Every structure is written in structure tokens, then in C-alpha cells.
Amino acid sequence: MEISRIDPADVDLDLAERLVAIDRASHGHAGLELPVQSGPSRMFSLQRGNNGRPVDAVWVVGPLAEPAGWGLVELPFLDNLDRASLRGILAPVHRRAGLGTALLERLTGFAREHGRTKLSTGAWLGTDGIGFLDARGFGSAGVLRYAVRRLDLHDDPARFDRLYAEAADAARDYELVRLAGPAPDAMVDDLVGLHDAINDAPADEGTEPDAWDAARVRKYDASMARRHQTTYRVLARHRTSGDWAGMSLLCVDEFAPAIAFQEDTAVVRAHRGHRLGLLMKCEMARWLAAERPEVAATDTWNATDNHHMIAVNERLGCRVVATNVGYRRQL
């Protein structure tokens, strides 16, 4: 079966819908309780990424009219310039016929041609991807596992009011600010430090942290808007000094808003210990419940050793719906 490389710009809505159907079949086969992108979301994510750039390469397994699988490679261009991030997926009925290996060879070859020496990818615990990667030289040592936790926004929303009041008592020296959509230019510089604060979270061994500056914040915001991903930020500010102390950032896919995606929640080191993480996440839940009732839940990824944030999310009422195992391989 032919494996063809296509320009991300040539991924039209029809092809994007077919690729999403492969994801949906794979999730159903594995019993994964995870949302799948809509066709428009897949098309825009391939063409625009999180930084205004398309993904670097896309392959389709089989005919475009009825694909059996697909894959992509992203080449970091700001940090970790020795790395390539791979993703590949086959419809369950086409597995164990050599197509996955052939697709991986295309992805790996592209990374090698562009001078990348470290490959990174992942697989869902309990799925075929785990055995596939284990058998092809990928390892998980030094790479984080992430548990996906889901928060139901409609089940006992009064719980968020109770927790908010509890956290607000400990954070009385702070005020919260809501920001929907791209940040106004006057706030961009302030957001740089808040985005940087997430770099204190657990990370894979040997991984460079994202280096944020004003241009990166603007590109992120502009890209998400062009992808029809509405960003919601809850910011914490110290009342006396005016210093920005924390941020919780969440995205709603306007093509499939039922389950929103929690990006980052971080508190600047000097302001920790005041329950700001819980306060900001409660405020986010209350905001969405009031203004976006079509958003039924939020999903957040926690490194399994990020015990502090796990405790916050469990206090909110999150439950684990899946676990992603990170893998890497040296070329």
C-alpha cells in the first residue's frame, strides 16, 4: 500500500475528516474515553500549528479517498533543535501487516534528513502503540508519563463555589483577572513570565524548557485564534505590589466545544503557598459554567510525578480517563 507525503496546505476538509475517522476507529478499538478532533480542527492544526507554522511533514497511508493511516513530523525550531516529534496511527483493520513499520521509516528518514538525532513520540497505555514502540527501539526511561484527568463542569457546580471560597481565604492578598482571547498588547510582556513559570513543572530528562518572549506569546495567541481555538486565561495578581503571580490557561475548540483542553496552570515561585492554583482553576470552572454551558468538561494532562497539581485536580473532582506513555529514541 502506497505511503505518500502531502503538503499540509493540501489537507482539505474532506481529507481531514477521513484522518479523524481513523483516530475515532482507533480510540474505539482501544476503548479510550478521549475526544477526537473535528475535521476542521484537524485541518487547521496541521496547517497552522501552535505558532503560526504548519507541521513540517504529513504522510497518508493508502489512497487519499480511503486512507488506512497517517503520520506527521514536527521539527522544533525555537528550542530542542536536535529533536523531532513523531505521530503515527493506523486504522485497526490495517495493523500487523507491516504498514506501521513502513510509516515509521518515512517519519524517521525525514527527521534524519533534517539533522535531527533524537526522536520523541508517545502511546496510550493499554493500546497497540505500546508494544509497537517497545519492539522498534524506543524507550521510556527518563520520559514522563501523563495522566489525562477530566473535570465534569455540570456535576455539582456549587462545589466550585465552595472550593473557591476556601482557597480565596488563603489567597486574600491576591485578585483574579479574566482574559478571553488574544491578550491585548499592553499585557503581553506581563504574560511572558507567567508562561515561563510552567517550566518549573516536571519535564523529560535532557529537554530544554520553552523560552518565552513577547513574540512567542503573540504568535501563540494569533495561531490559536486562526485555528478557532478560544483561549481563556485566569490571572492572579498581588494586590499590594501589582505583580502577576499565576495563570491558568484553557482552550475551547469552537468546532467541538464539549470538552475543553487545559493548557497550563502555573504559579510564579515567589507567590506559591497561597492556594492560587486551586483558586484560579475554580474561577475557570465557574467562568465556563456561567458563560459557556455547552462546555461539559475539561481535560488536563498531569505528569504522574507532579504531585502538587495532581492533588489540586483531585480536590476539584477530576478523574483519570487515560495515561500517555512518552517514548524516545536516539538516531
C-alpha positions in Angstrom: 0.0 0.0 0.0 1.4 3.4 -1.0 2.5 5.9 1.6 2.5 9.4 0.2 3.8 12.6 1.6 1.5 15.6 1.2 1.8 19.3 1.9 -0.2 20.3 5.0 -1.6 23.1 2.9 -3.2 20.4 0.7 -5.1 18.8 3.5 -8.6 19.9 2.7 -11.7 19.3 4.9 -12.6 16.0 3.2 -9.2 14.5 3.8 -9.1 15.9 7.4 -12.4 14.2 8.1 -11.0 10.9 6.8 -8.0 11.2 9.0 -10.2 12.0 12.1 -12.2 8.9 11.3 -9.0 6.8 11.6 -8.4 8.3 15.1 -12.0 7.6 16.0 -11.8 4.0 15.0 -8.5 3.6 16.9 -10.0 5.1 20.1 -13.0 2.8 19.8 -10.8 -0.2 19.3 -8.8 0.6 22.4 -11.8 1.7 24.5 -10.2 5.1 25.0 -12.5 7.7 26.6 -10.9 10.6 24.8 -12.2 13.3 22.5 -11.2 13.2 18.8 -10.6 16.4 16.8 -13.2 17.5 14.4 -12.4 17.6 10.7 -11.9 21.4 10.7 -9.8 21.3 13.8 -7.5 18.7 12.3 -7.1 20.7 9.1 -6.3 23.9 10.9 -4.0 22.2 13.4 -1.9 20.7 10.6 -1.8 23.9 8.6 -1.3 26.4 11.5 0.2 24.6 14.5 0.6 26.4 17.8 2.9 29.0 16.5 1.5 30.0 13.1 3.6 27.4 11.2 2.3 24.3 9.6 3.6 20.9 10.8 6.7 20.1 8.9 5.5 17.0 7.1 2.4 14.8 6.7 2.1 11.3 5.2 -1.0 9.3 4.3 -1.1 5.5 4.1 -3.1 4.2 1.2 -5.3 6.2 -1.2 -6.4 9.7 -0.1 -10.0 8.8 -0.8 -9.8 5.9 1.7 -6.7 6.2 3.9 -5.6 3.4 6.1 -3.4 5.6 8.4 -1.5 8.8 8.6 1.5 10.3 10.3 3.3 13.6 10.8 6.7 15.1 11.9 7.2 18.3 13.8 10.7 19.8 14.0 11.1 22.2 16.9 12.6 25.5 15.7 12.9 27.6 18.8 14.1 25.1 21.4 15.4 21.4 21.3 16.8 21.8 17.8 18.2 18.2 17.9 14.7 16.7 18.2 11.8 15.6 16.0 8.4 14.8 17.3 6.6 12.0 15.5 3.0 10.9 15.4 1.5 7.9 13.5 -1.7 6.0 13.6 -3.2 3.1 11.6 -6.8 2.0 11.4 -7.2 -1.2 13.5 -8.1 -3.3 10.5 -4.8 -2.5 8.8 -2.4 -3.3 11.6 0.2 -6.1 11.8 0.7 -6.0 8.1 4.0 -4.0 8.0 2.4 -0.7 7.3 3.2 0.8 10.7 6.9 -0.1 10.3 6.9 1.4 6.8 5.3 4.6 8.0 7.8 4.9 10.9 10.6 4.6 8.4 9.3 7.5 6.4 9.0 9.7 9.6 12.4 8.7 10.8 14.0 9.3 7.4 12.6 12.8 7.3 13.9 13.6 10.8 17.4 12.2 9.8 17.4 14.2 6.6 16.9 17.4 8.6 19.7 16.7 11.0 17.6 15.6 14.0 19.2 13.0 16.3 16.5 12.5 18.9 13.0 11.2 18.2 10.1 11.7 20.6 6.6 10.2 20.5 4.1 8.6 22.8 1.4 5.9 23.1 -1.7 5.4 25.2 -1.3 2.9 28.0 -3.1 -0.4 27.1 -3.1 0.2 23.3 -1.2 -1.4 20.4 1.2 1.5 20.3 3.0 0.4 23.4 4.1 -2.9 22.0 4.9 -1.4 18.6 7.3 1.2 20.0 8.9 -1.2 22.5 9.7 -3.5 19.6 11.3 -0.8 17.5 14.0 0.6 19.8 12.0 3.3 21.6 12.4 3.5 25.3 10.5 5.3 28.1 13.4 5.8 30.5 13.7 9.4 31.5 10.5 10.3 29.7 7.3 11.4 31.6 4.0 9.6 31.7 1.0 11.9 31.7 -2.4 11.0 33.2 -5.3 12.7 31.4 -7.8 13.9 34.1 -11.3 15.0 33.2 -13.3 17.6 35.2 -17.1 17.5 34.8 -18.3 21.1 34.9 -22.0 20.2 35.2 -22.0 17.7 38.0 -22.5 19.7 41.3 -21.2 23.1 40.0 -21.8 24.5 43.5 -18.7 22.5 44.5 -16.5 25.1 42.7 -18.1 27.9 44.7 -17.3 26.1 47.9 -13.7 25.4 47.0 -13.3 28.9 45.6 -14.3 30.4 48.9 -11.9 28.1 50.8 -9.0 29.0 48.5 -9.8 32.7 48.5 -9.4 32.8 52.2 -5.8 31.7 51.9 -5.2 34.0 48.9 -6.8 37.2 50.3 -3.8 39.2 49.2 -4.4 38.4 45.5 -7.1 39.3 43.0 -8.1 37.5 39.8 -8.3 38.8 36.3 -10.2 37.1 33.4 -8.9 37.3 29.9 -10.7 35.7 26.9 -9.0 35.5 23.5 -5.7 37.1 22.4 -4.0 39.2 25.0 -4.1 43.0 24.5 -0.7 44.3 23.5 -0.3 46.1 26.8 -0.4 42.8 28.7 1.9 40.7 26.5 5.1 41.5 28.4 3.4 40.6 31.7 2.3 37.2 30.3 5.9 36.2 29.4 6.8 35.5 33.0 3.6 33.6 33.6 4.2 31.3 30.6 7.7 30.8 31.8 6.5 29.7 35.2 5.4 26.4 33.8 9.0 25.5 33.2 9.3 24.6 36.9 6.9 21.6 36.3 8.4 18.1 35.7 10.0 17.6 32.3 11.7 14.8 30.3 15.4 14.4 31.1 17.6 16.5 28.8 14.7 18.6 27.5 15.3 22.3 27.1 12.4 24.4 28.6 10.4 26.6 26.3 11.9 30.1 26.2 9.1 32.6 26.1 9.3 36.1 24.9 6.7 38.7 23.8 6.8 37.5 20.1 6.2 33.9 21.2 3.1 34.9 23.2 1.7 36.9 20.3 2.3 34.1 17.8 0.7 31.6 20.1 -2.4 33.7 20.6 -2.7 34.6 17.0 -2.3 31.0 15.9 -5.0 29.7 18.3 -7.4 32.4 17.1 -6.8 31.4 13.5 -7.5 27.8 14.4 -10.8 28.8 16.1 -9.5 27.8 19.5 -10.7 30.3 22.0 -8.3 30.9 24.9 -9.4 31.6 28.4 -6.9 32.9 31.0 -7.4 33.4 34.7 -4.6 35.5 36.0 -3.7 36.1 39.7 -2.2 39.5 40.7 -0.7 40.5 44.1 -2.9 43.3 45.4 -0.1 45.3 47.1 2.8 45.0 44.6 0.8 44.6 41.5 3.0 41.7 40.5 1.5 39.0 38.3 1.6 35.8 40.4 -0.1 33.0 38.3 -2.0 31.9 35.3 -4.4 29.1 34.3 -4.9 28.8 30.5 -7.6 26.8 28.8 -8.7 26.4 25.2 -12.1 25.7 23.8 -12.3 24.2 20.3 -15.2 26.1 18.7 -15.7 23.2 16.3 -16.1 20.7 19.1 -16.6 22.6 22.4 -18.0 19.8 24.6 -14.6 19.0 26.1 -12.2 21.9 26.6 -8.4 21.4 26.9 -6.5 22.7 29.9 -3.2 24.1 28.7 -1.0 25.3 31.6 -1.6 26.3 35.2 1.4 27.8 36.9 2.2 30.0 39.9 5.3 32.1 40.0 7.7 30.7 42.6 7.7 33.8 44.8 3.9 33.6 45.2 3.5 29.9 45.9 1.9 28.6 49.1 -1.3 30.6 48.9 -3.6 28.1 47.1 -3.5 30.2 44.0 -3.6 27.1 41.7 -6.8 25.9 43.2 -8.3 29.4 43.3 -7.6 30.0 39.6 -8.9 26.6 38.5 -12.1 27.1 40.5 -12.5 30.5 38.9 -12.1 29.0 35.4 -14.7 26.3 36.1 -17.1 28.9 37.4 -16.5 31.2 34.4 -17.1 28.4 31.8 -20.1 27.1 33.6 -21.7 30.5 33.6 -20.7 31.7 30.1 -20.1 28.5 28.1 -22.7 25.9 29.2 -22.0 23.9 26.0 -18.6 23.0 27.5 -19.4 20.0 29.6 -15.9 19.1 30.8 -12.2 19.9 30.7 -9.3 17.6 30.1 -5.9 18.3 31.7 -2.6 16.4 31.3 -0.6 15.9 34.5 2.9 14.3 34.7 2.4 11.4 37.0 5.0 12.7 39.4 3.6 16.3 39.5 2.1 15.5 42.9 1.1 19.1 43.8 -1.0 19.7 40.7 -2.5 16.2 40.9 -3.7 17.0 44.4 -5.3 20.2 43.2 -7.1 18.4 40.3 -8.3 15.6 42.5 -9.6 18.2 45.0 -11.6 19.7 42.2 -13.1 16.3 41.3 -11.1 15.2 38.3 -10.9 11.5 37.3 -8.3 9.8 35.2 -9.5 8.8 31.8 -6.3 7.7 30.1 -2.5 7.6 30.5 0.0 8.6 27.8 3.5 7.0 27.9 6.3 9.1 26.5 8.9 7.4 24.3 12.1 8.5 22.6 14.9 7.0 20.5 18.4 8.2 19.5 19.2 8.2 15.8 
